[in-house]
């Protein structure tokens, strides 16, 4: 949020020069500016990189500008693709659980994006073990794309994921 495009270009170039090829952002980071800045910084190098972004958070004042409904996901993937200036997103993650949208709707929509080629893989962030387990069961039942990644909060003082989430991930 505080860096200009030139500084971001230099940082991304330095990362790539050191062998880093994975860049993770989200539509809500700096209200979309993070995706825009990253999209400009990777111009001419997109084919060598893995780009991840997320969907779920509030992106406007309208009641439909939040969540994991089909409407919100479809509009936000198009906005992310435009901001990132790319034809596809390597990894599209649900930023956190949405208790107001049926999980089947969310997963069906994500599967559509994979089928359309707009998204290569899907994942989730900040899900609990039971939420991941439920999502995997629904995707398996319907033959839909499955969460391939889980991005939880984890640190030296926050190791809760080791109890339930890591075993679920190992199982799937």
PEPE-V979711 format. One record per pair of residues at least 24 apart in sequence whose ideal C-beta (glycine too) atoms are under 8 Angstrom apart, sorted by the first residue. I is the first residue (numbers start at 0). J is the second residue. D is the distance in Angstrom with one decimal. If there is no record, write none. Layout:
BEGIN
I_J_D / I_J_D
END
This chain:
BEGIN
0_28_7.7 / 0_29_4.3 / 0_32_6.9 / 0_33_7.6 / 2_36_7.6 / 4_36_6.0 / 4_39_5.9 / 4_40_7.4 / 7_36_4.7 / 7_37_7.4 / 7_39_7.7 / 7_40_5.1 / 8_39_7.2 / 8_40_4.8 / 10_40_7.7 / 11_37_7.1 / 11_40_3.9 / 11_41_6.4 / 12_40_7.6 / 15_44_6.4 / 15_47_7.6 / 15_48_7.5 / 20_47_6.2 / 20_48_5.2 / 20_49_5.8 / 21_48_7.4 / 21_49_4.6 / 21_51_7.0 / 22_48_6.3 / 22_49_7.3 / 22_50_5.6 / 22_51_7.1 / 23_51_4.4 / 23_52_7.5 / 23_90_8.0 / 23_150_7.9 / 24_50_7.8 / 24_51_7.2 / 24_52_5.1 / 24_53_7.6 / 25_52_5.7 / 25_53_3.8 / 25_54_7.8 / 25_56_7.1 / 25_94_6.1 / 26_52_6.3 / 26_53_6.6 / 26_54_6.0 / 26_56_6.9 / 26_58_6.0 / 26_75_5.5 / 26_78_6.7 / 26_79_5.4 / 26_82_7.8 / 27_53_7.6 / 27_55_7.9 / 27_56_3.6 / 27_57_7.1 / 27_58_6.7 / 27_94_7.2 / 30_58_7.4 / 31_58_7.2 / 31_78_6.9 / 31_79_8.0 / 31_82_5.5 / 34_79_5.7 / 34_82_3.8 / 34_83_5.1 / 35_82_4.5 / 35_83_7.8 / 37_83_6.5 / 38_82_5.7 / 38_83_4.0 / 38_84_4.1 / 38_85_6.8 / 39_84_7.2 / 41_83_8.0 / 42_84_6.9 / 45_85_5.7 / 48_89_7.9 / 49_89_4.6 / 49_90_6.9 / 50_83_6.3 / 50_85_6.6 / 50_88_6.0 / 50_89_5.2 / 50_90_7.5 / 51_88_7.4 / 51_89_6.3 / 51_90_3.8 / 51_91_7.5 / 51_92_6.4 / 51_122_7.7 / 52_79_5.1 / 52_83_7.0 / 52_88_5.8 / 52_90_7.8 / 52_91_6.5 / 52_92_7.4 / 53_91_7.4 / 53_92_4.6 / 53_93_7.0 / 53_94_4.1 / 53_124_6.0 / 54_79_7.4 / 54_91_6.8 / 54_92_7.6 / 54_93_6.4 / 54_94_6.4 / 55_93_5.6 / 55_94_3.7 / 55_95_5.6 / 55_97_6.3 / 56_94_5.8 / 66_97_4.9 / 66_99_6.0 / 66_100_5.4 / 67_93_5.7 / 67_97_4.1 / 67_100_4.8 / 67_104_7.5 / 67_105_4.1 / 67_108_7.7 / 68_97_7.9 / 68_100_4.9 / 68_104_6.4 / 68_105_7.7 / 68_108_7.9 / 69_104_5.7 / 69_107_7.4 / 69_108_4.5 / 72_105_7.0 / 72_108_4.7 / 72_109_7.0 / 72_112_7.5 / 73_108_6.6 / 76_112_5.8 / 76_117_5.9 / 76_118_6.9 / 80_117_6.6 / 86_116_8.0 / 86_117_7.8 / 87_116_6.1 / 87_117_5.8 / 87_118_6.7 / 87_119_6.1 / 88_117_6.8 / 88_118_5.1 / 88_119_7.1 / 89_119_5.0 / 89_120_6.6 / 90_118_7.8 / 90_119_7.1 / 90_120_5.0 / 90_121_7.4 / 90_122_5.7 / 90_147_7.5 / 90_148_6.2 / 91_118_4.2 / 91_120_7.5 / 91_121_5.5 / 91_122_7.5 / 92_121_7.0 / 92_122_4.2 / 92_123_5.9 / 92_124_5.0 / 92_148_6.7 / 92_150_6.2 / 93_121_7.7 / 93_122_7.6 / 93_123_4.8 / 93_124_6.7 / 93_126_7.6 / 94_124_5.2 / 94_125_6.7 / 95_124_6.4 / 95_125_4.1 / 95_126_7.4 / 96_125_7.1 / 96_126_5.9 / 96_127_7.5 / 96_130_5.5 / 102_133_6.3 / 102_134_6.1 / 102_137_5.9 / 103_137_5.8 / 103_141_7.9 / 106_134_6.3 / 106_137_5.5 / 106_138_5.6 / 106_141_7.6 / 106_143_5.6 / 106_144_8.0 / 107_141_7.4 / 107_143_6.7 / 109_143_7.6 / 109_144_6.3 / 110_138_7.5 / 110_141_7.6 / 110_143_3.8 / 110_144_4.7 / 113_144_4.2 / 114_144_7.9 / 120_144_7.5 / 120_147_4.6 / 120_148_7.1 / 121_145_7.5 / 121_146_5.8 / 121_147_6.6 / 122_146_5.2 / 122_147_5.7 / 122_148_3.3 / 122_149_6.4 / 122_150_6.5 / 123_148_7.5 / 123_149_5.8 / 123_150_7.3 / 124_149_7.5 / 124_150_4.0 / 124_151_7.3 / 125_150_7.4 / 125_151_6.4 / 125_152_6.6 / 126_151_7.3 / 126_164_7.9 / 127_163_7.4 / 127_164_6.9 / 128_163_3.7 / 128_164_4.6 / 128_166_7.5 / 128_167_4.5 / 129_163_7.9 / 131_164_6.8 / 131_167_5.3 / 131_168_7.2 / 131_171_7.5 / 132_167_5.5 / 135_171_5.2 / 145_171_7.5
END
